[in-house]
Amino acid sequence: MAITKEMLGDRLTWVAIDSDKISQTSNLYAEYGIDEELISYALDRNERAHMEYDWQTETMIIIYNVLNRTKEDNHYETIPITFVVRGDQLITIFNSDNAYIVDLMRHYLQRRPDVSIYKFLFMSLFLIAEAYFPYLEEMDKSTSQLNRRLRQRTTKKDLLGLSDIETGMVYLVSASNQNVILLEQLKGQAFYKQLNNIEKEQLEDSLIEARQLSSMTQVNAQVLQQLSGSYNNILNNNLNDNMTTLTIISVVLAVFAVITGFFGMNVPLPWINDKHAWVTIIVICIVLWLLIVALLRYMIYRKS
């Protein structure tokens, strides 16, 4: 269904609107007092987390970052969900990517049908933060597996996998930080003083959960950044070693080219009439080759 209604006790109502099933110009939005500006907020997938409070209509709007459980380009991203509190009504505008949050809210409401609007709202924000953690643990396990494989053999596939996780973590860090800032702003609003102790406690619990999420994403992001930097250094060192090896080989082979080129000139040369001169030339090349190798090895070890 595009719109569902649930009762919170005897007087309060929760309305869940599926924006994927209702066009932006639908009159159904107007029936719930949702103007075009709010619709644009709710439908914008790139909208940052923030809150607004209209004193004239006593309406509070919260845009909150939710984890998109479907990977985009091999990494996780976030998507906003919209909450509107007006009078005795809580409105949630969602889509297919964050519909699982509405399911969590509905499941919670089945166990606590007499919850207040603000208690239900803050609990929903708590559930949103809590939903991140299983996927963070999954990303952490994937990072550990990639790290073990990269220690054994550095492959392009595993490096790209590590890069995808790092990219997704950037989105999660930004989203979780925005959520924390939003919750801290709620505590500074005038309506906060009108909340009862239970509602204030639930808001504080949601803030603690959001801060924990923010801290965890930042730590994971730093670990990923360090791993990425380490493997970049390893690749650079391997490249330098390969270039050094190729340079040594080219220098050593140049000895043979110089000597054989010298004796290949069409001018009078030593041993020109000696049919075994090629053996002497080869011996000279080998001796010079050994001397150059020993000299290069001494120079390399001396620097190291």
URUR-V679373 format. One record per residue. RES is the residue in three letters. SS is DSSP state (2 for helix, 1 for strand, 0 for the rest). PSI is psi in degrees with one decimal (999 if undefined). NEAR is the number of other C-alpha atoms within 10 Angstrom. Layout:
BEGIN
RES;SS;PSI;NEAR
RES;SS;PSI;NEAR
END
This chain:
BEGIN
MET;0;147.5;7
ALA;0;-36.9;12
ILE;1;129.4;14
THR;1;149.5;11
LYS;1;137.3;12
GLU;1;143.9;15
MET;1;136.5;15
LEU;1;94.6;21
GLY;0;-142.3;13
ASP;0;-24.0;8
ARG;0;-22.0;10
LEU;1;151.2;16
THR;1;139.3;18
TRP;1;124.5;22
VAL;1;123.9;18
ALA;1;122.6;21
ILE;1;122.1;22
ASP;1;105.4;20
SER;2;-19.4;19
ASP;2;-22.6;14
LYS;2;-0.5;12
ILE;0;128.7;14
SER;0;158.8;11
GLN;0;-25.8;15
THR;0;9.4;10
SER;0;144.8;9
ASN;0;-11.1;11
LEU;2;-32.4;15
TYR;2;-42.1;18
ALA;2;-30.6;12
GLU;2;-24.3;9
TYR;0;16.2;13
GLY;0;27.5;13
ILE;0;114.9;14
ASP;0;177.1;11
GLU;2;-35.4;13
GLU;2;-43.1;8
LEU;2;-36.8;16
ILE;2;-41.8;17
SER;2;-37.2;12
TYR;2;-48.4;18
ALA;2;-31.4;23
LEU;2;-8.5;18
ASP;0;112.2;13
ARG;0;-14.3;13
ASN;0;10.7;12
GLU;0;132.7;16
ARG;0;160.6;18
ALA;0;129.0;24
HIS;1;171.4;19
MET;1;151.5;17
GLU;1;147.8;12
TYR;1;123.0;16
ASP;1;110.8;10
TRP;0;-27.7;8
GLN;0;-43.4;6
THR;0;-1.3;10
GLU;0;49.9;11
THR;1;130.6;15
MET;1;131.7;17
ILE;1;128.9;19
ILE;1;123.2;23
ILE;1;119.9;23
TYR;1;141.3;25
ASN;1;127.1;29
VAL;1;143.1;26
LEU;1;129.8;24
ASN;1;111.0;19
ARG;1;-9.6;17
THR;1;125.3;13
LYS;1;140.7;12
GLU;1;119.8;12
ASP;0;43.5;10
ASN;0;18.6;14
HIS;1;159.8;19
TYR;1;146.1;23
GLU;1;-179.7;21
THR;1;161.2;25
ILE;1;141.6;22
PRO;1;151.1;28
ILE;1;146.6;28
THR;1;133.8;22
PHE;1;135.2;23
VAL;1;121.9;25
VAL;1;119.1;19
ARG;1;113.0;17
GLY;0;-121.8;13
ASP;0;27.2;12
GLN;1;134.2;18
LEU;1;125.3;23
ILE;1;131.6;20
THR;1;122.8;23
ILE;1;119.1;23
PHE;1;178.0;23
ASN;0;-173.1;20
SER;0;-28.0;11
ASP;0;-26.0;17
ASN;0;18.8;22
ALA;2;-23.6;16
TYR;2;-26.1;17
ILE;2;-41.0;20
VAL;2;-38.0;21
ASP;2;-40.3;11
LEU;2;-40.7;14
MET;2;-42.2;18
ARG;2;-39.0;17
HIS;2;-40.2;11
TYR;2;-39.0;16
LEU;2;-31.0;17
GLN;2;-29.7;11
ARG;2;-26.8;9
ARG;0;70.8;13
PRO;0;-20.0;15
ASP;0;20.1;15
VAL;0;150.5;18
SER;0;167.1;18
ILE;2;-48.1;21
TYR;2;-35.6;18
LYS;2;-43.4;18
PHE;2;-40.7;22
LEU;2;-50.2;24
PHE;2;-32.9;21
MET;2;-36.1;20
SER;2;-40.6;21
LEU;2;-35.3;27
PHE;2;-44.8;20
LEU;2;-34.8;20
ILE;2;-47.8;25
ALA;2;-39.9;24
GLU;2;-30.2;15
ALA;2;-17.3;17
TYR;2;-36.4;19
PHE;2;-42.2;15
PRO;2;-34.6;10
TYR;2;-31.1;13
LEU;2;-40.0;18
GLU;2;-38.0;12
GLU;2;-43.7;11
MET;2;-36.7;20
ASP;2;-41.4;16
LYS;2;-41.0;12
SER;2;-38.8;15
THR;2;-42.8;21
SER;2;-41.2;13
GLN;2;-43.8;13
LEU;2;-39.3;18
ASN;2;-41.6;20
ARG;2;-41.6;12
ARG;2;-38.2;14
LEU;2;-29.3;17
ARG;2;-31.1;10
GLN;2;-42.8;8
ARG;0;125.8;10
THR;0;110.5;16
THR;0;155.6;11
LYS;2;-39.1;10
LYS;2;-46.3;11
ASP;2;-35.4;17
LEU;2;-39.2;17
LEU;2;-37.1;13
GLY;2;-41.0;16
LEU;2;-37.4;23
SER;2;-38.3;17
ASP;2;-43.0;16
ILE;2;-41.3;20
GLU;2;-39.7;24
THR;2;-45.4;18
GLY;2;-36.2;20
MET;2;-31.3;23
VAL;2;-43.3;16
TYR;2;-41.3;16
LEU;2;-37.8;25
VAL;2;-47.2;19
SER;2;-44.6;17
ALA;2;-44.3;23
SER;2;-37.2;28
ASN;2;-41.5;19
GLN;2;-39.6;19
ASN;2;-40.5;26
VAL;2;-45.1;21
ILE;2;-40.5;15
LEU;2;-47.1;18
LEU;2;-36.2;24
GLU;2;-34.6;14
GLN;2;-35.1;13
LEU;2;-37.3;17
LYS;2;-18.7;15
GLY;0;-0.6;10
GLN;0;155.4;10
ALA;2;-34.2;10
PHE;2;-19.2;12
TYR;2;-33.8;14
LYS;2;-21.9;11
GLN;2;-8.3;9
LEU;0;149.2;14
ASN;0;175.1;11
ASN;2;-36.4;10
ILE;2;-42.9;12
GLU;2;-41.5;21
LYS;2;-39.4;18
GLU;2;-38.6;14
GLN;2;-39.0;20
LEU;2;-40.5;25
GLU;2;-39.6;17
ASP;2;-41.0;16
SER;2;-38.6;24
LEU;2;-41.7;24
ILE;2;-43.0;16
GLU;2;-40.7;19
ALA;2;-39.7;26
ARG;2;-39.4;19
GLN;2;-41.4;17
LEU;2;-45.0;23
SER;2;-43.6;21
SER;2;-42.0;15
MET;2;-42.4;16
THR;2;-37.2;24
GLN;2;-41.3;19
VAL;2;-45.8;13
ASN;2;-39.5;21
ALA;2;-39.9;20
GLN;2;-40.0;14
VAL;2;-44.5;15
LEU;2;-40.1;21
GLN;2;-39.9;14
GLN;2;-42.6;12
LEU;2;-44.4;16
SER;2;-43.9;17
GLY;2;-38.5;12
SER;2;-45.5;12
TYR;2;-29.0;16
ASN;2;-41.1;13
ASN;2;-38.9;12
ILE;2;-43.7;13
LEU;2;-40.1;13
ASN;2;-41.3;12
ASN;2;-40.1;12
ASN;2;-40.0;12
LEU;2;-42.7;12
ASN;2;-41.6;12
ASP;2;-42.0;12
ASN;2;-41.8;12
MET;2;-38.3;12
THR;2;-43.5;13
THR;2;-44.7;12
LEU;2;-37.3;12
THR;2;-43.5;12
ILE;2;-44.1;16
ILE;2;-43.4;12
SER;2;-37.6;11
VAL;2;-43.5;15
VAL;2;-43.8;19
LEU;2;-24.9;13
ALA;2;-27.0;13
VAL;2;-47.8;17
PHE;2;-40.7;18
ALA;2;-39.8;11
VAL;2;-48.8;12
ILE;2;-48.5;15
THR;2;-33.8;15
GLY;2;-37.1;10
PHE;2;-47.3;12
PHE;2;-3.2;16
GLY;0;0.6;10
MET;0;147.1;9
ASN;0;59.0;7
VAL;0;162.5;9
PRO;0;129.4;9
LEU;0;160.3;11
PRO;0;148.2;9
TRP;0;26.8;13
ILE;0;-27.8;12
ASN;0;2.7;9
ASP;0;117.1;9
LYS;0;-13.9;8
HIS;0;18.1;10
ALA;2;-30.1;13
TRP;2;-29.6;14
VAL;2;-41.7;10
THR;2;-42.2;12
ILE;2;-41.8;16
ILE;2;-41.1;14
VAL;2;-41.8;12
ILE;2;-42.9;15
CYS;2;-42.9;20
ILE;2;-41.9;14
VAL;2;-47.5;12
LEU;2;-37.9;16
TRP;2;-43.8;18
LEU;2;-39.4;13
LEU;2;-41.8;13
ILE;2;-41.7;16
VAL;2;-44.3;16
ALA;2;-40.2;12
LEU;2;-45.3;11
LEU;2;-40.0;15
ARG;2;-40.8;12
TYR;2;-41.8;11
MET;2;-40.1;11
ILE;2;-46.4;11
TYR;2;-32.2;8
ARG;2;-37.1;8
LYS;2;-35.5;6
SER;0;999;5
END
